[in-house]
Amino acid sequence: MRRFLTLFCLFVFLLPCAAERRVSGFVKDAQSREVLIGANVWCASGRTGVATDNRGYFQLQSGPDTLVVSYVGYATRKFPLPAGRDTLLQVLLSSATELQELEVTASRPPRADVVRLTADQMAFLPALGGKPDVVKALQLMAGIQGATEGSSLMMVRGGDPGQNQYLLDNVPLVYVNHLGGFMSVFNPEIINSIDVYKGNFPARFGGKLSGIVDLTQREGDVSGHKGSFSIGLTDASLTFEGPLSENRKWSYLVTARKTFTEALMAAASGLLMAENKSVMAYGFHDVNAKITYRPDERNSLSLNLYQGDDYLGTWLKKMEQQPDVSGSTGSVWGNFMVSGRWNHVFSSRLFAENILSYTRYRFRESERYSDGAGGAQSDSENIWRSSVQDLSWRSAWKFSAARWWRMEVGSQLSWLSYEPNYVYASLAPSQQARQIYRSAEMAVYWENRIELGRHFLLQPSVRLSGYETEDAFFWQPEPRLSLQYSPWNGHTFTLAAMTVSQNAHLLFADGFILKNEVWFPALKNVPPQRSGQLSGGWTGYFHDRMFSVQLEGYYKKMENLVALKDGYHELADLADMEQKLETDGVGEAYGVELTLKKEKGVWTGFLTYAWSESWRTFQNINGGKPYDFEYNRPHSFAVSINRKLGEHWNLNVLWVCASGLPYTPAVGRVLVPSGTFDANGLPVMEEQLVYGDKYSARLPLYHRLDVGAVYDYRTRRGNRAQWSFSVYNLYNRMNAYDCAYLSRNPDKDDFPQEDTTLKLYQISYYPIIPTFSWKMYFDYSAARQKHEPKRRQPSEKPARKHGWLYLE
Amino acid sequence: MDNKRAGKLAVFALLSVVFTSCYKLLETDFPDYEPSLVLNAMLRPGDALRVHVSRSANLGDSAVLPVNDAVVRINDTVLPPVGDGWYASSDSVRAGSTYVCTVEASGFPAITRSATVPYAPEIVSLSVLPELSVSASGEMNRRYNLTFRNDTSRLCYYHFVLADYVEDYRPATGPASSMSVSEAVIDPNSNVVFRNEPEPLSVFSNVNMDSDVFTLQWSVPTQMRSLADTVFVNCSACLELQSVSAEYYRHLKRAAAGYYDKNGIFAAYASTCYVLGEQK
């Protein structure tokens, strides 16, 4: 048996290698050295081709051949590979404006269950705050829906908002909303590329059931010190980047955002609401920093930092009759994340990435009161807090076993600490014991990419997940299988199946104003969520990849979903949370998604349509009958058209149309005792509504038209600048946000008072909203660069450096 | 956490300036709802035995109509109609008794409900605590302790009610004239009794009470002057501790979430009140 295995390994690993050599490396921007994610790299013979991953890295094997590399917006280049052995490559591409663009002719199209969005594609979409927003842009994609209007909560293929994993450079971020969901925490200034996996997750991803949002941050531009400043209606942001050393081995990128609404809001609440006894202010900030060190071509180290918080506070006004009294309330919530990453190219067949990270999410509310004249007993402080901490190590190894077989193996180990509900009351006779749940998550995975001839690609993978908490251990094998068939160049059919588990449950607790995210770990009696998904689709390119079509259908089943029992709403209610959960939830979702894109030419744009159904069943909710998922919209449609006008203007029109959200309808009225009595001692009876099945009715169709224009120009000092104008909801459609049964319209005074019949009114919040923002780029090393020798023209002749071949 | 509700109101008021809300008529024709018989009763010791019968209405109807031609029996006693949907007998409700009520009306299936009338709880003391707390809208809360006797031998349900305006008070049955009722603010972490109790916390059971005497800590905004000043000062307000039947307990919990039984509520309770600083 051992001899057989040895022979098998020799056959598999060595035999193919004897005939062909391995080619691997990075594709980067020739000037900034920023990695290009999703660049197509293939052999001109058409035998093999790959796309770069989110490190800009690729691996392939070929015989003597010509390498072709393409990337949207960059000139497609062909590089004859010199004869020789295994080759490590640094491919440097220049933007298409500098060199004549070549036509792209080959490589396998991306899968239909992956959405890729670049910072450039996002930049021109009209946005509510005047500045692009990552999650709002993703909500336009087929299969991804938002919650209520304006919210950054994201639902992928009928899943819950807590079933999405947001990875910032492969490190999970727990909380992704600013301003209660009006904006996401991802500063568009630092985004290189966004991949969203709606299903068929690669085995390296796990821990969330429905969606993986993989955001790759840019690295600092090593060509010079640069930056940008932008200001919109809600916030301003500042970005700096550049090399940290003369040899360009070190680079930095720092960006920060801050609202300027605090003072305005405090003034408004103090002046406009003079009768109010307190002043209120809200704001947020976030900071991203990244330092990258590349000691040589084989190694890359980076240190990432993210910190962002929202804060809402009220302060008691001074009272004449009680000058010694002071009081305040405060809420603060947000993430802190720090991570270190080391990438190493061992050889042309082996690449490794190791990440050590720490992430913390916490939400904290507090109340303070002091009466200087009342003594110590008159001072009080109450605190409510919920937090999650995650210390993780991830290791991934990419290995090219043969021309037709590449694999990735890896592992993950996480130590998590959940404190879903901490309460402190300074004047309480005794403090509540802290409930901290500590757990460990571990996973090993094995991804395979096996090319079966020229037309088939098989990707069998497995992820083995383990989860240990204080009272239980769960393990779950998660097999995943994908088969792609490419009968013609530019067309791929995919069939996929996957299972995945999730060890943390997201619940929403009422706060001062917004609903707060509370994470609760799986326990013996609250088992991990599980999901299985089947999907199949077709991706096709037409007219030299000018047009693309993605069509996909899916079926997903989710188990062990949780919901808060009736009567538990606030953080203070959630002690002993395990007792307050419905834990037997089952979810079912299915649908069809269509995406049409035009990515070249002066007219570009996309059209997306999704039909989806999503149901939930809990034994103690809705009488045990299945009900529509709270945020499901069976039909959603979006069309975006972008037109470049000359050198300066870029126009965009976006029309969104979707089914209304479901609501629970009232079906009748009854008399019930009010709890009070009249003068004759008889109970006072009052009318109340009787409701029908949960979420069995639907609000009217939602639609709106947004238009945007970006004016790109040079300032008198030569800096590039942009004005962005956008109008949200151009035709002032009053879309239903919610509804209420009322006997008269609260907006109208002339309604007959005696009419007591009930009518259903929709409540709308978002009228036409014009916004604008201004952004200026600056290059504070430009003056110095004027004296530097002119950059040499790209050469067809490859240069060798430290054993690496530079193709430029 | 009532402070937070006040905060929400203030912030929503501010947001309404920025995003002006708009109401628009959506629906006036609703599908017909099959009407059902609705039986309501609030049985209190000392009160006359009486129930109210009505029929449920469609959303578009102008009013919910009482039913005056039903046959109502309680424990084999037929209650005659007294008008406007009320049926009453001269018998008084007695604490500790179980009442089974059956209602028959033409065109509807008969409905039967039962309730056992609890005994009134005994209030031991009421005291005010010196400290104040502040809410998000700047209102201050005054804290109180209410101590009452608890029967640990059986499952009991309580409802704590604040009434800040009472025109008439009857010692036998509690507040009897028009009044407005408020929920007391109870911190769920103040006692293990409330830690697993769904909202509203003013309705609670004695499942986790292990003592014959229980002290309920609650607070009320000082802006509610009539109560805050009146627990010990001569003013027209009172607090009421009710011992309620199991069905009434469930009804109060569901009603707080806006859900009501389509067949009404057959409730029983007995209460003890504090008015003007003295126990009644």
Interface residues (C-beta under 8 A of the other chain):
Chain A: M265 A268 S269 L272 M273 N276 K277 S278 M280 L312 T314 L316 K317 V325 G327 S328 T329 E365 E367 R368 Y369 D371 G374 Q377 S378 D379 S380 N382 V423 A425 L427 A428 Q432 D510 G511 F512 I513 K565 D566 G567 Y568 H569 E570 A572 D573 A575 D576 Q579 K580 A666 V667 G668 R669 V670 L671 V672 P673 G675 T676 F677 D678 A679 G681 L682 P683 M685 E687 Q688 L689 V690 Y691 P700 M734 A736 C739 A740 Y741 L742 N745 P746 D747 D755 T756 T757 L758 K759 L760 Y761 Q762 I763 S764 Y765 Y766 P767
Chain B: M1 N3 K4 G7 K8 A10 V11 F12 A13 L14 V17 F19 T20 S21 C22 Y23 K24 L25 L26 E27 T28 F30 P31 Y33 P35 S36 V38 N40 A41 M42 D47 R50 H52 S54 S56 A57 N58 L59 G60 D61 S62 A63 V64 P66 G85 W86 P130 E131 L132 S133 V134 S135 A136 S137 G138 E139 M140 V161 D168 R170 T173 P175 A176 S177 S178 M179 S180 V181 D187 P188 N189 S190 R195 N196 E197 P198 E199 P200 K253 R254 A255 A256 A257 G258 Y259 Y260 D261 K262 G264 I265 A267
